[in-house]
Amino acid sequence: RAFENCSYLTSITLPETLIKIEPFAFKGCRNLPSLKLPSSLVSVGFNAFQGCSKLTSVTIPDALTSVGSYAFAQCRSLAHLTLPETFTSVASYAFSECRRLGSLRLPAALTKIDFQAFESCRRLTELHLPDSLTSVGYNSFARCSSLTSLTIPAGLTCIVKSAFARCKGLSTLVLPETVTRIDTGAFAGCSGLTSLTI
C-alpha cells in the first residue's frame, strides 16, 4: 500500500529496473492521467491501480504475462487497452468497471479470462476472442451493454453462467459447433439479440 490514496498524484516515473509492483501500491490515485510500466516489469499485484479513475492510457510491457485481480478495476477513464502477446490469462476483476473502455485488443495466445474480468465495460463495442481461448469465467463480459456482435471461438466449448449476461446491445451472436454446454443465464438479458447462429 505504498502510495495508496495519494489523490493528488498526477505523474509517476518508474525505473527500468523495476520488476514488481506490490498489491494496492497505487490504489485510489484518482488524479493520475497516464501510466507507462517499465519494460523490466514482470509482476503487477492485485488492486495495484484500482480506482485510478482519471487514468486514460496505460502502456503494458511485453515482459508482463498477467496482472493481479482488480489490478486496473474501476479505472473509469481508460479508453484503450492492448494486452501484450505474452499474456496467457486475465485475472478476475482485472479490468472490471472500466466504463469508458471502447477498444480492447486481446493477445493471440490468450487461453483464460477469469470471472468478471471485463464486467461493466459499458462502452466496449467490439470484442475479438482469440482462437486459443478455452476458458471464460462467469460474468466475465456481463453488462458490456454497447457490445453489438460476438463470435465465440471453437476452443471455447462451455459458456458459463452469466458470462455475457445483460449485454443489451448485442444483436448478432455466432456459436461454433464445438460448444457442448451453455450454462444458466449465459446470455440472459441480451434484449437486443436478433440473430443467433449455432
Residue pairs with C-beta under 8 A, 6 or more apart in sequence:
1 23
1 24
1 25
1 27
2 22
2 25
2 26
3 9
3 25
3 26
3 29
4 24
4 25
4 26
4 27
4 28
4 29
5 27
5 28
5 29
6 26
6 28
6 29
7 28
7 29
7 30
7 31
8 31
9 26
9 29
9 31
9 32
10 31
10 32
10 33
11 32
12 26
12 29
12 32
12 35
14 36
14 37
14 38
14 41
15 38
16 38
16 39
16 40
17 38
17 40
18 38
18 40
18 41
19 40
19 41
19 42
19 43
20 41
20 42
20 43
20 44
20 45
21 37
21 41
21 43
21 44
21 45
21 48
22 45
22 48
23 45
23 46
23 47
23 48
23 68
24 45
24 46
24 47
24 48
24 50
25 45
25 48
25 49
26 32
26 48
26 49
26 52
27 47
27 48
27 49
27 50
27 51
27 52
28 50
28 51
28 52
29 49
29 51
29 52
30 51
30 52
30 53
30 54
31 54
32 49
32 52
32 54
32 55
33 54
33 55
33 56
34 55
34 56
34 57
34 58
35 49
35 52
35 55
35 57
35 58
35 59
36 58
36 59
37 44
37 58
37 59
37 60
37 61
37 64
38 61
39 61
39 62
39 63
40 61
40 63
41 61
41 63
41 64
42 63
42 64
42 65
43 64
44 64
44 67
44 68
44 71
45 68
45 71
46 68
46 69
46 70
46 71
46 91
47 68
47 69
47 70
47 71
47 73
48 67
48 68
48 71
48 72
49 55
49 58
49 71
49 72
49 75
50 70
50 71
50 72
50 73
50 74
50 75
51 73
51 74
51 75
52 72
52 75
53 74
53 75
53 76
53 77
54 77
55 72
55 75
55 77
55 78
56 77
56 78
56 79
57 78
57 79
57 80
58 72
58 75
58 78
58 81
60 67
60 82
60 83
60 84
61 84
62 84
62 85
62 86
63 86
64 84
64 86
64 87
65 86
65 87
65 88
65 89
66 87
66 88
66 89
66 90
66 91
67 90
67 91
67 94
68 91
68 94
69 91
69 92
69 93
69 94
69 114
70 92
70 93
70 94
70 96
71 91
71 94
71 95
72 78
72 94
72 95
72 98
73 93
73 94
73 95
73 96
73 97
73 98
74 96
74 97
74 98
75 95
75 98
76 97
76 98
76 99
76 100
77 100
78 95
78 98
78 100
78 101
79 100
79 101
79 102
79 103
79 123
80 101
80 102
80 103
81 95
81 98
81 101
81 103
81 104
81 105
82 105
83 90
83 105
83 106
83 107
83 110
84 107
85 107
85 108
85 109
86 107
86 109
87 106
87 107
87 109
87 110
88 107
88 109
88 110
88 111
88 112
89 110
89 111
89 112
89 113
89 114
90 110
90 112
90 113
90 114
90 117
90 118
91 114
91 117
92 114
92 115
92 116
92 117
92 137
93 115
93 116
93 117
93 119
94 114
94 117
95 101
95 117
95 118
95 121
96 116
96 117
96 118
96 119
96 120
96 121
97 119
97 120
97 121
98 118
98 121
99 120
99 121
99 122
99 123
100 123
101 118
101 121
101 123
101 124
102 123
102 124
102 125
102 146
103 126
104 118
104 121
104 124
104 126
104 127
105 128
106 128
106 129
106 130
107 130
108 130
108 131
108 132
109 130
109 132
110 130
110 132
110 133
111 132
111 133
111 134
111 135
112 133
112 134
112 135
112 136
112 137
113 133
113 135
113 136
113 137
113 140
114 137
114 140
115 137
115 138
115 139
115 140
116 137
116 138
116 139
116 140
116 142
117 137
117 140
118 124
118 140
118 141
118 144
119 139
119 140
119 141
119 142
119 143
119 144
120 142
120 143
120 144
121 141
121 144
122 143
122 144
122 145
122 146
123 146
124 141
124 144
124 146
124 147
125 146
125 147
125 148
125 169
126 147
126 148
126 149
127 141
127 144
127 147
127 150
128 151
129 136
129 150
129 151
129 152
129 153
129 156
130 153
131 153
131 154
131 155
132 153
132 155
133 153
133 155
133 156
134 155
134 156
134 157
135 156
136 156
136 159
136 160
136 163
137 160
137 163
138 160
138 161
138 162
138 163
138 183
139 161
139 162
139 163
139 165
140 163
140 164
141 147
141 163
141 164
141 167
142 162
142 163
142 164
142 165
142 166
142 167
143 165
143 166
143 167
144 164
144 167
145 166
145 167
145 168
145 169
146 169
147 164
147 167
147 169
147 170
148 169
148 170
148 171
148 172
149 170
149 171
149 172
149 173
150 164
150 167
150 170
150 172
150 173
150 174
151 174
152 159
152 173
152 174
152 175
152 176
152 179
153 176
154 176
154 177
154 178
155 178
156 176
156 178
156 179
157 178
157 179
157 180
157 181
158 179
158 180
158 181
158 182
158 183
159 175
159 179
159 181
159 182
159 183
159 186
159 187
160 183
160 186
161 183
161 184
161 185
161 186
162 185
162 186
162 188
163 183
163 186
163 187
164 170
164 186
164 187
164 190
165 185
165 186
165 187
165 188
165 189
165 190
166 188
166 189
166 190
167 187
167 189
167 190
168 189
168 190
168 191
168 192
169 192
170 187
170 190
170 192
170 193
171 192
171 193
171 194
171 195
172 193
172 194
172 195
173 187
173 190
173 193
173 195
173 196
173 197
174 197
175 182
175 196
175 197
175 198
177 198
179 198
187 193
